[in-house]
Amino acid sequence: MNTLLTVCFLAFLGMAMFNIIPVHSPFFLKGMRGVNNTQIGLAIAAMTMAAALVSMQFKKVRRVLRQDQIFSLLLLLMGVGYFILSVTNSYPMVIAALSVMRGC
């Protein structure tokens, strides 16, 4: 029962973090100096492209990793992406961080 609760909590946390990213990223980017609306649109497109590319590889990942390992990797990559967002002011690095996070 404890394992089930842990897995459910990790799944909820992953879904919550996954959905926060596309909602708040345009406002985050708008606050950066020199970023225009076109660049914000390109950032959203890059996140969508990363998600599409990663989702096409899920079958291969599932063969190698167990479900709990996939959740752990998801949370690790999201953490790395949020860390990069917290320390950078560079638009290309923000795009890289958002792509890593949304690719999860």
Backbone torsions as a table, in degrees:
resi	resn	phi	psi	omega
1	MET	NA	-40.3	179.7
2	ASN	-62.9	-40.1	179.1
3	THR	-64.7	-41.0	179.0
4	LEU	-62.2	-43.0	178.0
5	LEU	-63.7	-39.4	178.3
6	THR	-63.1	-45.6	-179.8
7	VAL	-64.3	-42.4	178.5
8	CYS	-63.3	-41.5	178.4
9	PHE	-63.5	-44.4	179.3
10	LEU	-64.2	-38.2	177.8
11	ALA	-64.3	-44.4	178.2
12	PHE	-62.0	-45.7	179.6
13	LEU	-60.9	-43.6	178.2
14	GLY	-61.7	-43.4	179.7
15	MET	-67.1	-39.7	179.5
16	ALA	-63.6	-47.7	-179.7
17	MET	-65.5	-37.9	179.8
18	PHE	-61.2	-38.4	-177.1
19	ASN	-86.0	-17.9	177.3
20	ILE	-71.8	-35.2	-173.5
21	ILE	-59.3	-55.6	-176.5
22	PRO	-69.6	-23.4	-179.3
23	VAL	-74.9	-43.0	-173.5
24	HIS	-95.6	-14.8	-176.2
25	SER	-62.8	-39.0	178.3
26	PRO	-61.6	-37.4	179.4
27	PHE	-69.9	-37.9	176.9
28	PHE	-62.5	-46.0	-179.2
29	LEU	-67.6	-36.8	179.5
30	LYS	-62.0	-30.3	178.8
31	GLY	-75.7	-12.4	178.7
32	MET	-80.6	141.9	-179.6
33	ARG	-70.0	131.1	174.1
34	GLY	85.2	5.7	179.3
35	VAL	-97.6	124.6	-178.8
36	ASN	-103.7	179.0	-176.2
37	ASN	-63.9	-35.1	178.0
38	THR	-63.0	-43.0	178.7
39	GLN	-66.1	-34.9	175.9
40	ILE	-64.6	-42.8	176.4
41	GLY	-62.0	-40.5	177.3
42	LEU	-65.2	-35.2	177.7
43	ALA	-64.4	-43.4	178.3
44	ILE	-65.0	-39.6	177.3
45	ALA	-64.8	-38.5	178.1
46	ALA	-64.7	-38.8	177.5
47	MET	-64.4	-42.2	179.8
48	THR	-66.2	-40.2	178.3
49	MET	-64.6	-42.0	178.0
50	ALA	-61.7	-42.5	178.9
51	ALA	-63.1	-40.4	179.7
52	ALA	-66.2	-44.3	-179.4
53	LEU	-65.1	-41.4	179.9
54	VAL	-68.9	-40.6	-178.7
55	SER	-63.9	-29.8	177.8
56	MET	-71.0	-17.8	-179.5
57	GLN	-100.2	3.1	-174.6
58	PHE	-61.0	-37.5	-179.1
59	LYS	-59.6	-40.9	178.3
60	LYS	-68.2	-40.4	179.3
61	VAL	-65.4	-41.7	-178.8
62	ARG	-63.0	-31.7	177.3
63	ARG	-67.4	-29.3	-174.5
64	VAL	-95.4	-37.3	-173.6
65	LEU	-113.7	147.6	173.3
66	ARG	-79.0	168.7	-177.9
67	GLN	-60.6	-43.0	-179.8
68	ASP	-66.9	-32.1	176.7
69	GLN	-69.5	-36.0	177.7
70	ILE	-65.3	-44.4	176.7
71	PHE	-59.9	-43.2	179.6
72	SER	-62.6	-43.2	178.4
73	LEU	-63.8	-41.5	177.1
74	LEU	-56.8	-50.8	-178.4
75	LEU	-67.0	-36.9	177.4
76	LEU	-62.8	-47.7	-179.6
77	LEU	-64.9	-38.1	176.9
78	MET	-65.1	-40.3	177.2
79	GLY	-62.0	-42.4	178.0
80	VAL	-63.2	-43.7	178.7
81	GLY	-62.1	-44.4	177.6
82	TYR	-65.0	-37.2	177.3
83	PHE	-62.5	-45.5	179.3
84	ILE	-60.9	-42.0	177.9
85	LEU	-61.7	-33.4	-176.5
86	SER	-76.2	-19.8	-175.3
87	VAL	-112.6	-2.0	-175.4
88	THR	-115.4	152.5	170.6
89	ASN	-121.1	8.3	-176.4
90	SER	-91.4	128.3	179.5
91	TYR	-59.0	-46.4	178.3
92	PRO	-60.5	-36.7	178.6
93	MET	-70.3	-34.7	176.4
94	VAL	-64.8	-41.5	177.7
95	ILE	-61.7	-44.1	178.5
96	ALA	-61.5	-44.5	-179.4
97	ALA	-64.5	-45.0	-179.9
98	LEU	-65.2	-36.4	178.3
99	SER	-66.8	-41.4	177.2
100	VAL	-62.9	-44.9	-177.2
101	MET	-68.4	-42.3	-178.1
102	ARG	-77.3	-26.0	176.2
103	GLY	-66.5	-16.0	177.7
104	CYS	-71.0	NA	NA
